Amino acid sequence: MDIVRQSLAITLVFALLWAALWLLRRKGAIRPRLGKDRHEPQRLESRGRLALGAQHSLHLIRAGDREVVLAVHPAGVTVVCDLSAAAASQLSKPT
């Protein structure tokens, strides 16, 4: 008898979770995404990182068609410079 009550309780919980998920999808609050769309270009990409110390680093980030150098520190993030595509390709070439 106890197993039947526990099974019914678990079934009820799963039914409530399913109903909440269905309602959220229907209202548009969440969008299910099963896998990464390989045809969609990445909008934000980390191109490189240089650690300057324990809490300081420089990051080269590509956002769309722009490349930006960011300084990350304990007080936040600072934009160091915005690179054009030509300058970024010259920067990434080994000397």
N, C-alpha and C positions, 0 to 999 in steps of 0.2 A: 504494500500500500504506500509506503514511504517513497519507493522508487517511482511509482506512478506520479505522485505529487511533484517530485523533483523533475521528472521528464516533462510534465506539463508546464512547470515553471520555466524551464530552459526553452521550451518551444514558444512560450509566450514572450520571453525576452527577445528571441530571434525574430519573431513576428513583429514586435514593436520596432526593433532596429531596421528591419526591412521596410516597414511603413514609413519611418522617418527618412530613410535614404530615398525612397520613392518620392516622398513629398518635397524634399530638398532639390532633387533633380527636376521635378516638374516645375517648381517655382524659379528655377534657374540659379539657385544659390551655389550649387556645385556643378562642375562639368566633369564627367568621367573621362579619364584619359588612360587608356590601357597601355599604350607604349609611346615611345618617342617617335614623332613623325619624321622620317628620314628625309622627306622632300622639303620640309620647312627649314629655312636657313636660321642659324642661331642668331639671336638679336644681341646677346651679351656673351662675350667670351674672354676668358683670362688668357692673355698671350705670354705672360711671364711675371716672375716675382723675384725681387732682390731683397734679402734680409739685411738690414743695416745694423740692427741690434736686437735685443730681446723683445722690445715692444715697438720697433720702428721698421717699416719696410716700404719699398716702392713696388707698385704694380702697374703693368701695362695691360690695359683693358680695351677690347674692341667692342664698341656699342654701335651696331648697325654698320655704317660706312666710316665711322670716326674711330680713331685710336687716341686714348687718353692715358696720361701717366698720372697715377694717384699716389699720394704719400699717406700711409696709414700710421697713426700714432695714438697714444692713449687718449688724447683729447678729441679724436675723431678722424676724419678723412679730409685731405686737402688736394685739390686739383693742381698739379704741378704745371702741366702743359697739355695742349691739344695738338696732336700730330696729324699732318695730312698723310694720305696713303703713300706718297712718294718719300716723305721724310721717314716714315715708319719702315719702309723697305730698305732704305739706306742704313737705318739704325740696326736692323736685324742682320745685316750682312757681316760675316766675320772679316777681320782685317788681316 
